[in-house]
Amino acid sequence: MALLPRVKITTQENLTLTAPGAPAVITLMGTAQWGDVGVVKTFTSYANLLDYYKSDASDLTLVKGADVSYNNGAYIVKAVRVASSSKAKSTNGFDGNAGGEADVLTVDAKYDGLYGNNILVTVLTKGTGRTVSITDGVNTENYSNNNATDGYATNQAIADAINNGSAMVDVTVKAGSEATNLVDAVTQTALAGGNNGSTTAFTDYTTAFDNVLQLEDWDILIIPGESDDSNHATMVGKVEGRASNEKKYGMYFAGVTADEDIATQKARTTQSERFVLASPSMTYLPTYQATNITLDGSYLACALAGQTASRDVEIALTRKNVTVGGLVVDSTTGKEYYNNGEMEELLGAGIIPVSKITGGIKVARGITRSSDQSSVYFELNVQRIVDYVKAQAQIKLDGFLGDPNLSRIRDVMAREVDGILQQDILDEVISNYEPTEVTEAISPDTVNVSMTIQPTFAINFINVTLAISRL
């Protein structure tokens, strides 16, 4: 028996709903060389995200994915750094007592990753004590014991000061050397041995999802660098389970492998109204080299996510411009764009093609990979609208949990939901609705809320008739 109070909503087949508001929240899971692992961090600018996760590298994914998303209009990005068990913090030991005692202070980077190898530690003699300077080449932290004449007198005092104030390192004192064997003075000495843990398995991502994203609020999930169909199926299952079990609605955006031919794309089996699959690959200019690189379709999905997140739920992706360096259909032949026939093939398979259309790089049509293309949920914006309305209703109805299950209470609930739907008409999220019905369910402590809405559909086709005249 389920004991957790819940709001149960029945959505009639002829309606459509999405998660509240624009901009939508994008969540990225990927690898980086700095920052907490398996922790959700929220950013409202690429600069802040880059400052936290530090510079990019060829084997890393998170920073590149965020860059592409922000370039395409993303505002709120929640990021989760994922790493394998090989991750390691940079570290170094510092001797004391004029070299007579090894490793009286051990300095570890604050986070796992190669970035910690940039950290330099300097210990200077001041009077009878010590001062310490720590830098990563960008930021510098100075510890002087408030400019005391003799600096710090003990190793424990040094460690306490650094541990209380440093954003770069943690310090451990060797047992027995807390008040003796004062650390020796050293010039700039680097930490070493950091490892990004970038050679991940997909279980690292599923574990992160289960631990921190199952109950987190977000609208679009992306894993930059992931293009395997079976892994997509696994993640789609988790996104669908989150929606049905936790009533937290979101979508999974993904992409195809670099140079994947159309036949192979069409043979992919992962299907869902909560799944968006982008094609082809794209080019990107990274910060760590002077020439463009090719990234698989998962990064193009980051661009589509940014375009989607920046728009109200009723606005479809169809024919929207995408900001990328370029597209790559086949790197061997140099083919960049799909022709109309190829785009029709991909759309027929529930895949969103991006190509050169009327002079710009644009989305052919905003769709999901629904198994039933006759369903209203085949349209991406319809799925977003439905989620939006459901989430609005749940937030409102949650306040009624614990109230008496009486007819007058149920009438109030219905009017409250209708008030939401009326505002959604004014906001052009939906174009019509039928009065909400709230009825007592089989259990006397449960009600069923039945909403019927008509979503605002996107203009996906325009028929033009030209009248030719000699005049």
Order of alpha helices (4+ residues) and beta strands (2+ residues): beta-beta-beta-alpha-alpha-beta-beta-beta-beta-beta-beta-alpha-beta-beta-alpha-beta-alpha-beta-alpha-beta-beta-beta-alpha-beta-alpha-beta-beta-alpha-alpha-beta-beta
